[in-house]
Amino acid sequence: MTAEGEIDALNAWLTKAGLRGEPEAALVSGFCERVVAAGLPISRALVLIDTLHPVYEGRLVRWGHDPSQPAVREYGRTSLPEGVSDPLVSGGAQPDVVARWQASPFFQMLQTGESLLRRRITAESAAEFAVLADYRAVGMTDYVAMINRFAPEGTIGEMDCIYSSWVTARVDGFDDAHVSALMRVVPTLALAFKAAALARMTGTLMETYLGRDASRRVLSGRIMRGVADRIDAVIWFSDLRGFTRITDSTPEQIIPLLNDYADVIVSAIHAHSGDVLKLIGDGILAIFTAGNRARACAAALAAATEARSKVTALNARRAHAALPVTDMYVGLHIGEVFYGNIGSTERLDFTVVGPAVNEASRIAAMCRSVDQPTLVSEAFANVNGMRGRLVSVGRYALRGVAQPQELFTLDASLR
């Protein structure tokens, strides 16, 4: 693949594929298949990009490798963020992962500022880089690594370049013309790959910080201030028992404690098709919507039951590790709410508002007063099929609510 027309055709395909929004795996496989068909003897390829993700540092795409291994894989932390000394806070940078990265050709290129590294795969070069020993063991003969760097204004977090490596099993390795052709077409692949990564990263960040349903609505274009839908939903408010006492006595435990309990509670909500809209200190605001009220209420009760079970298991693990433990209070209510963009022209929040939201908050606050871990409203209890799972705890005046209302909790025999 040295003809000008072949290079132009490949760059044109990459441009169109990038504009179509092809995912990273499709870009790499399509690229490799085309360059091989054009005569460039690539046997294996690897393309990597760092990203913004709460757990993973980045994503790699492989082509031509062991078919039993996934073509796409997220990779963990290879270093700790600035100012962080605890690997667990960073998402778990493991010593073996860090060591493997620091022994790689890419790491050396970052240290030297090189954009291209080429090695014939021999016993000598295999001793220089462990990855070359792996390639030599499966008959590879030549290795080319590239880094396509972004300008500073195009950098987002650690996403500052595209890494790629190209390997051949051709007896004579790559010709210089092959390497020259790669240097001309890989930048276009990198641009399309970056576009795909940015689109994926946007979705991940929106879902992480807004919630699953809210992120879908925002990405679909519902971003105007004041645009809100009137929906019928179960509203979930939960918080942690004795949180203020724990933070006052062991303030260094605040973040690990919140993370542990949020992990189990949010996963239970998501498992039953709920949408978490807001984390408010130790509190969680979520909604459950469904085709009818009975399904939404049943899902919310199932999530509350699963969350309580997970909290119990978490408490056993934390107590074994001599860490502070707590419990969860949950208030559930059902009603009509406004769901959409609320705020100033400079700072919007995609959330729910309305009297039903306020009532749910007041019901959750009553858990302490009546010493019940879960309380639901009379409106919730009156939904078809709910009464058989609930028992009344009496009528109570709720702050800011005009009329006292009867509250219910889960029947102990059904918990």
Secondary structure as GFF3:
##gff-version 3
##sequence-region A 1 415
A	DSSP	alpha_helix	4	20	.	.	.	ID=ss1
A	DSSP	alpha_helix	24	37	.	.	.	ID=ss2
A	DSSP	beta_strand	44	50	.	.	.	ID=ss3
A	DSSP	beta_strand	58	63	.	.	.	ID=ss4
A	DSSP	beta_strand	72	75	.	.	.	ID=ss5
A	DSSP	alpha_helix	95	102	.	.	.	ID=ss6
A	DSSP	alpha_helix	105	112	.	.	.	ID=ss7
A	DSSP	beta_strand	116	120	.	.	.	ID=ss8
A	DSSP	alpha_helix	123	128	.	.	.	ID=ss9
A	DSSP	alpha_helix	130	137	.	.	.	ID=ss10
A	DSSP	beta_strand	142	149	.	.	.	ID=ss11
A	DSSP	three_ten_helix	152	154	.	.	.	ID=ss12
A	DSSP	beta_strand	161	168	.	.	.	ID=ss13
A	DSSP	alpha_helix	176	210	.	.	.	ID=ss14
A	DSSP	alpha_helix	212	219	.	.	.	ID=ss15
A	DSSP	beta_strand	228	240	.	.	.	ID=ss16
A	DSSP	alpha_helix	243	249	.	.	.	ID=ss17
A	DSSP	three_ten_helix	251	253	.	.	.	ID=ss18
A	DSSP	alpha_helix	254	271	.	.	.	ID=ss19
A	DSSP	beta_strand	275	280	.	.	.	ID=ss20
A	DSSP	beta_strand	283	288	.	.	.	ID=ss21
A	DSSP	alpha_helix	293	320	.	.	.	ID=ss22
A	DSSP	beta_strand	328	343	.	.	.	ID=ss23
A	DSSP	beta_strand	348	353	.	.	.	ID=ss24
A	DSSP	alpha_helix	355	370	.	.	.	ID=ss25
A	DSSP	beta_strand	374	376	.	.	.	ID=ss26
A	DSSP	alpha_helix	378	381	.	.	.	ID=ss27
A	DSSP	three_ten_helix	387	389	.	.	.	ID=ss28
A	DSSP	beta_strand	390	396	.	.	.	ID=ss29
A	DSSP	beta_strand	405	410	.	.	.	ID=ss30
A	DSSP	three_ten_helix	412	414	.	.	.	ID=ss31
###
